[in-house]
Amino acid sequence: MHCSKCGLEIKENQAFCSGCGHPAGKPIISQPSEKVDLMKFDRTIRRLSRYWFLFAGINVVLGGMGLFAIQSGLTSHPGPWEPWPHPYIWNWTLVGGLAWSLLVARIALSVAASWGLQQRTDWGRVVAILAAAVSFLQFPIGLALGVYTLQALIGKRHATLYDQLESRAALGVR
């Protein structure tokens, strides 16, 4: 066999040409081991846990500010130029109460997903997938986090890797 770059003769067991260093044949692609896959998946789960906690914090700050601004704007009476007739006060209370309830539920779901993934609990993966589905409504950050979460957790291979991480966490091995 001869090198395709410089023409020097190459022995069959050589991976590279001794003259120019060009690969001799097909590159040898090694499959990553199970341990490497598990380490990469563990790093992804740790990162995902931090992202869900950060997402909960963003919801607390921005959601609270936005709902407070809406609530205070809806209950204030700026003057004679406001639209008449006024809607019933319970309509504004109901809308505000529903929005606050949804915000609190979204924050609780995000914190639960973060904690469940961090502790590698058996329910952590399911809660994170549910939180991802709920977060799709929050464009763009929630959508991006939801897609990343589903990509990292959905599938038979990912379920198997998560189960292995869960069993290692139960044994106290990280």
C-alpha positions in Angstrom: 0.0 0.0 0.0 1.3 3.5 -0.8 0.5 6.9 0.7 -2.0 8.9 -1.2 -0.2 12.1 -0.5 3.5 11.5 -0.9 3.6 8.0 -2.5 5.8 6.4 0.1 5.2 2.8 0.9 3.1 2.1 4.0 2.9 -1.2 5.9 -0.6 -2.5 6.5 -0.4 -2.1 10.3 0.6 1.6 10.1 -2.1 4.1 10.7 0.0 7.1 9.4 2.6 7.6 6.7 6.1 7.7 8.2 7.1 10.3 5.6 4.4 13.0 5.7 2.1 11.9 8.6 -1.0 11.5 6.3 -3.5 9.0 7.5 -2.9 5.7 5.8 -6.5 4.5 5.5 -9.8 4.9 7.0 -9.6 6.8 10.2 -10.3 4.6 13.2 -13.4 5.9 15.0 -13.7 4.6 18.5 -17.1 4.4 20.1 -17.4 6.2 23.4 -17.6 3.9 26.4 -20.6 3.6 28.6 -18.7 5.5 31.4 -18.0 8.4 29.1 -21.6 8.6 28.0 -22.7 8.5 31.6 -20.3 11.3 32.6 -21.5 13.5 29.7 -25.1 12.9 30.6 -24.4 13.6 34.3 -22.8 17.0 33.3 -25.9 17.7 31.2 -28.2 17.0 34.1 -26.2 19.2 36.4 -26.3 22.0 33.9 -30.0 21.5 33.4 -30.7 21.6 37.1 -28.9 25.0 37.3 -30.8 26.4 34.4 -34.2 25.4 35.9 -33.2 27.1 39.2 -32.1 30.2 37.3 -35.4 30.1 35.3 -37.3 30.1 38.6 -35.4 33.1 39.8 -36.1 35.0 36.6 -39.8 34.2 37.0 -39.8 35.5 40.5 -38.2 38.8 39.6 -39.8 39.6 36.2 -43.1 37.9 36.9 -43.6 39.6 40.2 -42.7 43.0 38.7 -45.0 42.6 35.8 -47.9 41.4 37.8 -47.5 44.1 40.3 -47.4 46.7 37.6 -50.5 45.3 36.0 -52.4 45.0 39.3 -51.5 48.5 40.4 -52.3 49.9 36.9 -55.7 48.2 36.9 -56.8 49.4 40.3 -55.6 53.0 40.1 -58.0 55.8 39.0 -55.9 58.2 36.9 -58.7 60.8 36.3 -61.8 61.7 34.4 -60.4 60.5 31.1 -60.4 56.8 32.0 -62.8 54.5 30.1 -66.4 54.3 31.4 -68.2 52.3 32.6 -65.8 50.6 34.9 -65.6 46.8 34.8 -66.6 45.1 38.0 -63.8 45.0 40.5 -64.1 41.2 40.9 -63.1 40.8 37.2 -59.8 42.5 37.8 -59.3 40.6 41.1 -60.1 37.3 39.3 -57.7 38.0 36.5 -54.9 39.1 38.8 -55.5 36.2 41.2 -55.3 33.7 38.3 -52.2 35.3 37.0 -50.5 35.2 40.4 -51.6 31.6 40.9 -50.1 30.6 37.5 -46.9 32.4 38.3 -46.5 30.7 41.7 -47.3 27.3 40.1 -44.7 27.9 37.3 -42.1 28.9 39.9 -42.8 25.9 42.1 -42.6 23.6 39.1 -39.3 25.1 38.0 -37.8 24.7 41.6 -39.1 21.1 41.8 -37.6 20.3 38.5 -34.3 21.8 39.5 -34.2 20.0 42.8 -35.3 16.7 41.4 -32.7 16.7 38.7 -30.0 17.8 41.2 -30.8 15.0 43.6 -31.4 12.5 40.8 -34.8 11.5 42.1 -37.0 9.1 40.3 -39.6 11.8 39.8 -37.1 14.5 38.8 -37.0 13.6 35.1 -40.9 13.5 34.8 -41.3 16.9 36.6 -38.6 18.4 34.4 -40.4 17.2 31.3 -43.6 18.7 32.6 -41.9 22.0 33.4 -40.5 22.0 29.9 -43.9 21.6 28.4 -45.3 24.5 30.6 -42.3 26.7 29.8 -43.0 26.6 26.1 -45.4 29.5 26.6 -42.7 31.9 27.8 -40.9 33.1 24.7 -37.9 33.1 24.2 -36.1 31.9 27.4 -38.8 29.4 28.4 -39.1 28.0 24.9 -35.3 27.5 24.6 -35.1 25.9 28.0 -38.0 23.7 27.2 -36.5 22.5 24.0 -33.1 21.8 25.6 -34.8 19.9 28.5 -36.8 17.7 26.1 -33.8 17.1 24.0 -31.8 16.0 27.0 -34.4 13.9 28.8 -36.7 12.3 26.1 -35.8 9.0 24.6 -35.1 5.5 25.7 -31.3 6.0 25.9 -31.7 9.1 28.1 -34.2 7.3 30.3 -31.6 4.5 30.8 -28.8 6.9 31.5 -31.0 8.8 34.0 -31.9 5.5 35.7 -28.2 4.7 36.0 -27.5 8.1 37.5 -30.5 7.7 39.9 -29.2 4.3 41.1 -25.7 5.7 41.6 -27.1 8.6 43.6 -29.0 6.2 45.7 -25.8 4.4 46.5 -24.1 7.7 47.2 -21.7 7.6 44.2 -21.4 10.8 42.1 
